[in-house]
Amino acid sequence: MLTPKDYKILSLNDQESLLLLSGNHRVFKVDRDLGSRLEQLGTKGMEESEAAEWSFLERAGLVSNENPDVLRRSSFEDGAHLAINVNLTHACNLACTYCFAEGGDYGRMTHPMTAESVDQIFAFIDDNVTESDTVRFEFFGGEPLANPKIIEQICERSERLATNTSLKFLYRISTNLTLLPKRVLARFAQHNFVVSVSLDGGPEIQDRFRPTRGGRGSFERIVANVEKVRAASETITLVARMTVASSQPSLVERVKGLWTLNVFDYFQIYPAVYRASGDGISASGCADAPGDGPVVNYFLHDEMPAQFREFLETYPTFFADDNRFKGVLEYERTAEMILEGKLALAFCSGGRVYYTHSPNGVISPCHRLAGDESFDVGEGSKGLTTDHDEWRDSVDTHPECSQCWARYICGGGCKQENHLATGDLNKLNQDSCSYQLMLAEEVIKMAARAPTRYRKRDRQAFRDLFVSCGRPVARNARATELSEVEFHHFRPLESRVPTATVAA
């Protein structure tokens, strides 16, 4: 018998609804009337022929409960490589209105990273590398390209290690790309960098929310450098990292404006998270800003829910033969879990296999919390020194998340956003929770509406792209599709299902 946490009914159109099974992430199209009865009564609302077909689905293995079993057997090391966020410098040359890092220094960093930290980072790798023998570097800041010497040292040292050991290395940088030091393009190309560029849209929106320290615009310089990166090598993956804190221009318009440049392989689209005041966004626009107002997810306010849905409705049209666009990372990760039978083992890899190393020698479980000494879990010279099991809890042990239909898609929510809103890592930020539910619902509906060629896209690359702070994802081993069968009441979103004949 289905309970409310086991399934979700989503309205697709006037004729059809969708039935998502939380236990294996399989999706079925059903008639609206059947969807309404399932929503109100569960399997008790089925008519005789519907119940017979449901019984067949159970026998065929399409109604199953692999997700909780996979999660129960998993460890905090499963599903992701060891990831090191290298906080290269306290300095940043932009003055983004919603910066969570207090301008780049997190309120406590006073100098750039030195060679001493490089030695400590590689000692940490030696102590903590996972069974994958793969390490991901996330170059961060401040503005990481303000300290290119350390990037070079880490690349050279990891290259020697990869030659002499079984270790493999992946490289990603989060940058505003207003700087382009000598030799950096060669490094990007040599090591197949993922270059994530902070770019919120066209010149009007970018220059408003991400101005220079002197108040000038940043768009033109960034786009010129993006073009240089794109021209340097096809082995470089370019990501447009977009933060949305304004309803105008619309989400569709701002994505389309960057999409037409035809230089970005992927997009990341994040709602601004800020502390509300009587006038809306606080003076700094930052969730860490002082004040008593609630922490707010911008995608739930103003015109943004409607814009979000509009964008998801048009989303498949952005996959064009004459454009290199391969998707919005967070949306594609969700689609992958539904279409390929996977689940999130956690919301992110923070405090599991993802740690931030900062110039002051501190090790943090989350890059956003590098400024809060109460979350320090180690020192560069000593490694991990503090137990932090609260970062490794299973979603099925959480009193609220364990009852949610989307728990194996979301993975439990952002702990940093929980802390900002509630003062507790594991007490839910309701805005963040509502946004994750909206994202899951709209992506599932998008995938159901999209043409078959979208659903069959190759998504193998996402393991190496550090989606959602390295959200660890595992296959759930649900029944493998073998051949086509016609269903009348429960029509699988996948085009192929196990060989059998449906009882009349």
C-alpha positions in Angstrom: 0.0 0.0 0.0 1.3 3.4 -0.9 1.7 6.0 1.8 2.1 9.8 1.2 5.9 9.5 1.5 6.0 6.8 -1.1 4.7 8.6 -4.1 3.8 12.0 -5.6 1.1 13.0 -8.1 2.0 15.8 -10.4 -0.4 17.6 -12.8 1.0 17.4 -16.4 -1.8 18.8 -18.5 -5.6 18.7 -18.8 -5.6 15.0 -19.7 -2.7 13.5 -17.8 -0.9 13.4 -14.5 2.4 11.9 -13.4 2.9 9.3 -10.7 6.4 9.3 -9.2 7.4 6.3 -7.0 9.8 7.5 -4.3 11.2 4.0 -3.8 12.8 3.7 -7.3 12.2 7.1 -9.0 10.2 5.5 -11.8 7.6 7.8 -13.3 4.3 6.8 -14.9 1.8 8.9 -16.9 -1.8 8.3 -15.7 -5.1 9.8 -16.7 -6.1 12.9 -14.6 -9.0 11.1 -13.0 -6.8 8.2 -11.9 -4.2 10.7 -10.6 -6.8 12.4 -8.5 -8.0 9.2 -7.0 -4.4 8.1 -6.2 -3.7 11.5 -4.7 -6.7 11.2 -2.3 -6.9 7.5 -1.6 -3.6 5.9 -2.7 -4.0 2.4 -4.2 -7.4 2.1 -2.5 -8.7 4.5 -5.2 -8.0 2.1 -8.1 -10.7 0.6 -10.2 -10.6 -3.2 -10.9 -8.7 -3.0 -14.2 -6.3 -0.4 -12.8 -5.6 -2.6 -9.8 -5.0 -5.6 -12.1 -2.4 -3.6 -14.1 -0.8 -2.4 -10.9 -0.4 -6.0 -9.7 1.3 -6.8 -13.0 3.7 -3.9 -12.5 4.5 -5.2 -9.1 5.2 -8.7 -10.5 7.3 -7.2 -13.3 9.5 -5.4 -10.8 8.5 -1.9 -11.8 6.9 -1.1 -8.4 9.9 -1.5 -6.1 11.7 0.1 -3.2 15.4 0.0 -4.0 16.2 3.6 -2.9 16.1 3.1 0.9 18.0 -0.1 0.6 20.8 1.5 -1.3 20.9 4.4 1.1 21.0 2.1 4.1 23.9 0.1 2.7 25.9 3.2 1.7 28.7 4.9 3.6 29.5 8.7 3.6 32.3 8.0 1.2 30.0 6.5 -1.5 29.1 8.3 -4.7 31.8 11.0 -4.9 35.5 11.6 -5.2 37.5 13.3 -2.5 37.1 17.0 -3.2 39.3 19.8 -1.9 38.0 23.4 -2.1 41.2 25.4 -2.2 40.4 28.9 -0.8 43.3 30.6 -2.5 42.9 34.2 -1.3 41.1 36.7 0.8 41.0 39.3 -2.0 38.3 39.9 -4.6 38.1 42.8 -7.1 34.3 42.7 -7.4 31.7 43.9 -5.0 28.8 41.4 -5.6 25.7 42.6 -3.7 24.9 39.1 -2.3 28.4 37.8 -1.4 28.2 35.2 1.3 32.0 35.5 1.8 31.9 39.1 3.1 33.8 40.4 0.1 36.1 37.4 -0.2 37.8 37.2 3.2 34.9 35.6 5.2 35.6 38.1 8.0 38.8 36.2 9.1 41.2 35.7 6.1 44.0 38.2 6.0 46.4 36.9 3.4 46.6 34.7 0.3 47.4 31.0 0.4 51.1 30.1 0.5 53.2 27.0 -0.4 52.9 25.8 3.2 49.2 25.2 2.6 50.0 23.2 -0.6 52.1 20.8 1.4 49.3 20.4 3.9 46.7 19.8 1.2 48.7 17.0 -0.3 49.2 15.4 3.1 45.4 15.7 3.6 44.9 13.9 0.3 47.3 11.1 1.3 45.2 10.6 4.5 41.7 10.9 3.0 41.6 9.8 -0.6 38.7 7.5 -1.3 38.6 4.2 -3.1 38.1 6.0 -6.4 41.7 7.2 -6.2 40.4 10.4 -7.7 40.8 13.9 -6.2 38.9 17.0 -7.4 40.4 20.4 -6.8 37.9 23.3 -6.5 39.9 26.6 -6.8 38.0 29.2 -5.0 38.4 32.5 -3.1 38.1 35.5 -3.0 39.0 35.6 -6.6 41.2 32.6 -7.2 43.0 34.0 -10.2 44.4 36.7 -8.0 46.8 33.9 -6.7 47.8 32.0 -9.8 51.2 30.9 -8.4 49.5 28.4 -6.0 47.3 27.1 -8.8 50.4 26.4 -10.8 52.1 24.7 -7.8 49.1 22.4 -7.2 48.8 21.5 -10.9 52.5 20.7 -11.2 52.5 18.6 -8.0 49.4 16.7 -8.8 50.7 16.0 -12.3 53.8 14.4 -10.8 51.7 12.4 -8.4 49.4 11.2 -11.3 52.5 10.0 -13.2 54.0 8.1 -10.3 50.9 6.7 -8.5 47.4 5.5 -9.3 45.9 8.9 -8.3 43.8 10.8 -10.8 43.0 14.5 -10.6 40.1 16.8 -11.7 40.3 20.5 -11.8 37.6 23.2 -11.5 37.8 26.9 -10.8 35.0 29.3 -9.7 36.0 32.7 -10.9 34.7 36.1 -12.0 37.2 35.9 -14.8 37.9 39.6 -14.7 41.6 38.5 -14.5 43.5 36.3 -16.9 47.1 35.8 -15.7 49.9 34.6 -17.9 50.0 30.8 -18.6 46.6 30.2 -17.0 45.0 29.4 -20.4 47.7 26.8 -21.0 47.0 25.3 -17.6 43.2 25.2 -18.2 43.8 23.4 -21.5 46.5 21.0 -20.3 44.4 19.8 -17.3 40.9 19.9 -18.9 39.6 22.5 -16.4 36.0 23.1 -15.7 35.9 26.9 -15.6 32.8 28.2 -13.7 32.3 31.9 -14.4 30.1 34.1 -12.2 27.9 35.8 -14.8 24.3 36.7 -13.9 23.1 37.7 -17.4 23.7 40.5 -19.8 25.5 43.8 -19.1 22.5 45.5 -17.3 22.0 42.8 -14.7 25.7 41.8 -14.4 26.9 45.3 -13.9 24.2 46.0 -11.4 24.8 43.0 -9.1 28.4 42.3 -9.7 30.2 45.6 -10.1 33.9 46.2 -9.5 35.1 47.6 -6.2 35.2 51.0 -7.8 31.6 50.7 -9.0 32.2 50.0 -12.7 30.7 47.3 -14.8 32.3 43.9 -15.1 30.4 42.4 -18.0 32.5 43.4 -21.0 35.8 42.4 -19.5 34.4 39.0 -18.4 32.9 38.2 -21.8 36.1 39.1 -23.5 38.0 36.7 -21.3 35.4 34.0 -21.7 35.9 34.2 -25.4 39.7 33.8 -24.9 39.1 30.7 -22.7 36.8 29.2 -25.3 39.3 29.8 -28.0 42.1 28.3 -26.0 40.9 24.7 -26.1 37.9 22.5 -26.7 39.1 20.4 -23.7 38.0 23.2 -21.3 34.4 23.0 -20.0 32.8 26.4 -19.5 30.0 26.9 -17.1 27.9 30.1 -16.7 27.3 30.4 -12.9 24.2 32.6 -12.7 22.8 34.0 -9.4 19.2 35.4 -9.7 18.3 38.3 -7.4 16.0 40.3 -9.8 12.9 39.4 -11.8 13.9 41.6 -14.7 15.0 40.7 -17.2 13.2 37.5 -17.0 14.9 34.2 -16.4 14.3 33.0 -20.0 15.7 36.3 -21.4 18.9 36.3 -19.3 19.7 32.7 -20.1 18.9 33.2 -23.8 21.2 36.2 -23.8 24.2 34.2 -22.6 23.1 31.1 -24.6 23.4 33.0 -27.9 27.1 33.7 -27.2 27.5 29.9 -27.9 30.6 29.6 -25.6 29.2 27.9 -22.5 28.8 24.2 -22.2 26.6 24.3 -19.1 24.7 26.7 -16.9 24.2 26.7 -13.2 21.2 28.8 -12.0 21.0 29.7 -8.3 18.4 31.8 -6.5 19.9 34.5 -4.3 19.5 33.7 -0.7 19.3 36.9 1.3 18.1 38.2 4.6 14.8 40.1 4.2 14.1 43.4 5.8 11.2 45.8 5.6 12.5 47.0 2.2 13.2 43.5 0.8 16.9 42.7 0.3 19.2 44.0 3.1 21.8 46.6 2.4 24.4 44.1 1.5 22.0 41.7 -0.2 23.6 38.9 1.7 22.1 36.2 3.9 24.9 36.8 6.3 23.9 40.4 6.7 22.9 41.7 10.2 19.3 42.0 11.0 16.4 40.0 12.3 14.6 39.4 9.0 14.0 35.9 7.7 16.4 34.2 5.3 14.7 34.2 1.9 15.1 32.2 -1.3 14.4 34.6 -4.1 12.9 32.0 -6.5 9.9 31.8 -4.2 9.1 35.5 -4.3 8.0 38.2 -6.7 7.5 36.9 -10.2 10.1 34.1 -9.9 7.9 31.0 -9.4 6.1 31.8 -12.7 9.4 32.6 -14.4 11.0 29.4 -13.1 8.1 27.3 -14.6 8.2 29.2 -17.8 11.9 28.5 -18.2 11.4 24.8 -17.5 8.7 24.7 -20.2 11.0 26.1 -22.8 14.2 24.4 -21.5 14.3 21.5 -24.1 14.4 24.0 -26.9 17.9 25.2 -25.8 19.4 21.9 -26.9 20.1 22.9 -30.5 22.4 21.3 -33.0 24.1 24.6 -33.7 24.7 25.5 -30.0 27.1 23.8 -27.5 24.7 24.0 -24.6 24.5 20.7 -22.8 22.1 21.7 -19.9 21.6 23.3 -16.6 23.7 21.2 -14.2 21.1 21.0 -11.3 18.2 20.2 -13.7 20.2 17.5 -15.5 21.2 15.8 -12.3 17.6 15.6 -11.2 16.5 14.3 -14.6 19.3 11.7 -14.5 17.9 10.4 -11.2 14.5 10.0 -12.6 15.4 8.7 -16.1 18.2 6.4 -15.2 17.2 5.1 -11.7 19.6 6.9 -9.3 19.3 8.5 -5.9 21.1 11.2 -3.9 22.9 9.8 -0.9 23.1 13.3 0.6 22.3 16.9 -0.5 26.0 17.6 -1.0 29.4 16.1 -0.2 30.2 18.7 2.5 31.7 17.1 5.6 31.7 13.8 3.8 34.4 13.9 1.1 34.4 17.6 0.5 36.5 20.0 2.6 37.7 23.6 2.3 41.3 24.5 3.0 41.8 28.2 3.7 44.9 30.4 3.8 44.7 30.6 7.6 45.2 26.9 7.9 41.6 26.1 8.8 39.7 23.1 7.4 35.9 23.6 7.0 33.2 21.1 6.0 31.5 23.7 3.7 33.1 26.6 1.7 30.2 28.9 2.8 31.0 28.3 6.4 34.8 29.0 6.2 34.3 32.2 8.1 32.6 30.6 11.1 35.1 29.2 13.6 32.5 27.1 15.3 32.5 24.9 12.1 36.2 24.4 11.9 36.8 20.6 11.7 40.6 20.6 11.3 43.9 22.4 10.8 46.1 22.2 7.8 49.1 20.9 9.8 47.0 18.2 11.7 44.2 17.2 9.3 40.8 16.5 10.6 40.6 17.0 14.3 36.9 17.2 15.2 34.1 14.7 14.8 31.4 16.1 12.5 28.9 13.2 12.2 26.0 15.7 11.9 27.2 16.3 8.3 26.9 12.6 7.5 23.3 11.8 8.7 21.1 9.9 6.3 17.9 11.6 5.0 16.0 8.6 6.3 17.0 9.4 9.9 15.7 13.0 9.7 12.3 13.4 11.3 10.9 15.6 8.5 12.9 14.7 5.4 12.2 11.0 6.0 8.5 11.6 5.4 9.0 13.6 2.1 8.3 12.1 -1.3 11.4 13.9 -2.7 13.9 12.8 -0.1 16.0 10.6 -2.5 16.1 13.4 -5.1 16.9 16.3 -2.7 19.1 14.4 -0.2 18.0 16.5 2.7 18.7 20.2 1.9 21.6 22.6 2.3 23.0 22.5 5.8 24.5 26.0 5.6 21.1 27.5 4.5 19.5 25.6 7.4 22.0 27.1 9.8 21.4 30.6 8.5 17.7 30.3 8.9 17.3 28.3 12.0 20.7 28.2 13.8 20.8 24.4 13.4 22.4 22.5 10.5 19.6 19.9 10.5 16.6 22.0 11.2 15.1 22.8 7.8 15.1 26.2 6.2 11.6 26.1 4.9 12.3 28.4 1.9 15.1 26.2 0.8 13.0 23.1 1.2 10.1 24.6 -0.8 12.5 25.6 -3.6 14.0 22.0 -3.8 10.5 20.6 -4.0 9.5 23.1 -6.7 12.7 22.2 -8.6 12.1 18.5 -8.4 8.4 18.8 -9.5 9.1 21.1 -12.5 12.1 19.1 -13.8 10.1 15.9 -13.6 7.3 17.5 -15.6 9.8 19.0 -18.0 11.3 15.5 -18.6 7.8 14.1 -19.2 6.9 16.8 -21.7 10.2 16.7 -23.5 10.9 14.8 -26.7 12.4 11.3 -26.5 15.7 12.6 -27.7 16.0 14.8 -24.6 15.3 11.9 -22.3 17.9 9.7 -24.0 20.7 12.3 -23.7 24.0 11.0 -22.5 24.5 12.2 -18.9 27.7 10.4 -18.0 29.7 13.7 -17.7 27.8 14.8 -14.6 29.9 12.6 -12.3 32.9 14.8 -13.0 31.2 18.2 -13.0 30.7 18.7 -9.2 27.0 19.4 -9.4 25.3 20.8 -6.3 28.6 20.9 -4.3 29.3 17.3 -5.3 25.9 15.8 -4.4 26.8 12.0 -4.2 24.5 10.0 -6.5 24.3 6.2 -6.8 22.5 3.9 -9.1 19.5 2.2 -7.4 19.5 -1.0 -9.5 15.8 -0.9 -10.3 14.5 -3.4 -12.9 16.3 -3.1 -16.2 14.1 -2.2 -19.2 14.1 -5.0 -21.8 11.3 -4.6 -24.4 8.2 -2.6 -25.2 4.9 -3.4 -23.7 1.6 -1.4 -24.0 0.1 -0.2 -20.8 -3.3 1.3 -20.5 -3.5 2.9 -17.0 0.2 3.3 -15.9 2.4 4.3 -18.8 6.1 4.4 -17.9 8.0 7.5 -18.8 10.8 5.2 -20.1 10.1 3.8 -23.6 11.0 0.3 -22.6 9.9 -2.1 -19.8 10.4 -5.7 -18.9 9.1 -8.4 -21.4 5.6 -9.5 -20.4 2.0 -9.3 -21.4 -0.4 -7.1 -19.4 -3.4 -9.0 -18.1 -6.6 -7.9 -19.6 
